[in-house]
Amino acid sequence: MTGSIRFFSFLLGLGLAATAGSAQQPAQAALRVFLNEVQPGTMSASQYCTLVFDDHRFHTEKADIKRGRDSDRKVYEGQLSDADWNSLVAIIDAKDFRDLNVPRTVPPLVMQDTHPYTISVARDKDFQSMEFLDNKNLKPYESQVKPLLQWWKSFRGRHTPESSAPPDAKCALDSTHAIFAQ
C-alpha cells in the first residue's frame, strides 16, 4: 500500500513539475524594428508607434495628443504574415538601407513644420537609429527610407482588432527636449 502511495506521489510530483515548467513565460523575442511618427495638427497631433519582434509579432499604438498629453491611445497586437515579414526584412536588409548613416543632430529650440520620424533597426549587437525632425531633414535620405515608410503606412492602414495589452514604454514620447513648434 505505501509503495503505491509513493508511486502516485511520485507521478503527482512529476506532473506538477511538468506543469510548472510549461507555465513559465517564454523569453520575449528581441526587438527587430522600432518605428515612430508624430503627425502634427493645429489643435492636436497623432502619434503612430510600431514595434516588430524577431518572432514576427508586432505591437502598434496610435495616440491622439493634445497639449502634450494623450487624449486617446489605442494598442494593437498581432503576428505579421509571412509576406509582410519578408517584405519588411527585404527593405531593412537592402544594402542602401543597411549602409544608411544619419548623423544625430541637436534640435533647435523653435521649429516650423515639424513631422518627426524615429526609426531603429536591430543590427548584430547594436541598433541602426535614425531621427528626422521634419521633411527637410528626411529629404536627403528619402530614397532609402521611403520604401520602409510606405510599407509601414500600408501595414497600419489595415484593420487590426484593438488589444487589451498595455502601452509599451518604448512608444512614450520623449519629454526631455523643450521644442516648441510654430
BELWO-V419863 format. One record per helix or strand. SS is the DSSP state (H for helix, E for strand). FROM is the first residue (numbers start at 1). TO is the last residue. If there is no record, write none. Layout:
BEGIN
{{SS,FROM,TO} {SS,FROM,TO}}
END
This chain:
BEGIN
{{H,2,23} {E,31,39} {E,45,53} {E,57,66} {E,69,79} {H,82,92} {H,95,98} {E,110,111} {E,114,123} {E,126,134} {H,135,139} {H,142,156} {E,162,162} {H,169,171} {E,180,181}}
END
